[in-house]
Amino acid sequence: MKFSVFQVSRKGGREKNEDRMGYCYTRESGLFLLADGMGGHPEGEVAAQLALQTISALYQKEARPVVKDVAEFLSVSLMAAHHQIIRYASEKGMLDTPRTTLVAAIVQGTHATWVHCGDSRLYVVRAGELLTRTRDHSYLEQQNAGVIRMDRINRNILFTCLGSPTKPVFDVTGPVQLQEGDKILLCSDGLWGSLEDKDIVRELSAKPVAEAVPDLVEAALRSGGEHSDNVTVIALEWETPDTFESTRGISTDSISDGVFASTIQAGVLDTLVDDLDDAAIERSIAEINEAIRRSAAKKA
């Protein structure tokens, strides 16, 4: 498995940056994650970081070296992250819960599958064209898609996220067959809120991800001005050829079984890592395995 990857997060005109991103991989599988802690609620950065840590911990347990049922894994691990955020707020005695959006993709074999909740997006670009992108869980996007009609509401408001008192609404997409040179971009709303989709696609198509990502982020910050949102992006190019000139190229072919690489750090949650104990992880893995068994039974 070969891919080139680049990630960057820049603070805009906000008091702090509550975005988090990272990726993990084994010899035959890769997980790419991005979360945007929500303002208006406490400790959004904690919610975002905890979502990444929870899902990457479950992935490390499950990807041996591949995840058996990717769609089920993404669904169950997203819910596990949601419950960890609720648990954190309960143990801290918080009157309001930290909240975050999430987009996560797993690439393995020749396919990509992703899950998203909220308005952090995923774009797939192929041969200079937008193949697909996620649809935000906002009233505006759902109305444009013809799903709902809302005339007397702020249409940009999200109606779901991780950490809210209600069960998160999320969508799983895939598996999507990948082709040589396909590019997958995950981003916070700080990027797409300042740049049009056509601009994102054009820039991503014209350059290697190591050049396109920082240029896109810089353009979004300029467009947003002094009140710009934080901008966070992680992008990869799939199965890049050996002649591809990028210092960010990764080949997993030489990785041994059981080896797991990750850019996701504990950060502000150093004291919380131990709380994500083996029992909690095993419970979530058991839920994933049970979901896989149910799915296999239905197919039979």
Disulfide bonds with the S-S distance in Angstrom:
none
